[in-house]
Amino acid sequence: MARRRALLRSALGLGAALLLAPLRATAQIPAATREALEKSKLIYIATQRKSGERSTAAPVWFIYENDAIYTSTSPDSWKAKRIARGSPLYIWAGSESGPFVVGTAEKITDPAVIEHMGEVYADKYWIAMLGLFKPRASRVAEGKTIAYKVTLSEGTPPPPPKGE
């Protein structure tokens, strides 16, 4: 009986640790970085190539809510291919020299979340207000776009790619 209780306590402790892990990851992000993510129109994202070298950082539209970044891309993009392979996202807020965080991306398919992303894009980007270049649940369902939720943690920027 004592052995079962110890096993149950261990399982509960592990479960609590797993539930609180995302909170710990976001708690590591400095307030200045959060503020930059809240105010910035763009983030700059780089991924890790097969060689281990980081890619060139590209400007990306995004929303920042609940300590996570939500963004989308074409399924044919190098970024999507590298994310599918497990690449971390190297993210700078506002400019390529702005505050830095590391992200782990997971695909999202929930139509309500994707439509919400589209609404926030329309508020944030004038061209999205016209109905262009904003996430749509129908495009995600058809496989024309991939939407991501990116969980953030503090990190050190990797060196730029050779030649930059």
C-alpha positions, 0 to 999 in steps of 0.5 A, a space after each residue: 500500500 505504501 508503495 502505491 501511495 509513493 507511486 501515486 505521489 510521484 505521478 501527481 508530482 510529474 503531472 503538476 510539473 508538466 502542467 506548470 512547465 509552460 508557466 515557467 517558460 513564459 515566466 523567464 521572458 523579461 518584461 521588456 521583451 514582452 512589451 516589445 512583442 506587444 507593441 511590435 508590428 513584426 517579428 524576425 524569425 530564423 530557423 535551424 538548417 540541417 547543418 545546424 546553422 541558423 537561417 536568415 531572419 525574415 520579417 513575419 506578421 504575428 499576434 502575441 497573446 497569453 504569452 504565446 506568438 501566433 503566426 502562419 506560413 505557407 506549407 511549402 516554405 523553408 520555415 514550415 519544413 524546418 519546423 516540421 523537422 523540429 527546428 526551434 524558432 529564433 525570434 527577434 521582436 521589432 527588428 533583427 537587433 530587437 529583444 530575442 526569444 526562442 520558440 517552439 512551434 506547434 500546428 494549430 487547426 482550431 477554426 476559432 483560434 485561426 479566425 481570431 488570428 485573422 481578426 487581430 491581423 485585420 486590426 494590426 495590419 491595414 492590408 489584412 483589414 482589406 481581407 488580404 494575407 490574413 489567416 483563414 480557417 478554410 485555408 488551413 483546412 485545405 492545407 494552403 496555410 499552416 498556423 502555429 502557436 509558438 511557446 516562448 522561452 528566454 535564450 541566446 541568439 545563435 550566430 548569423 549565417 555565414 556571409 551575413 
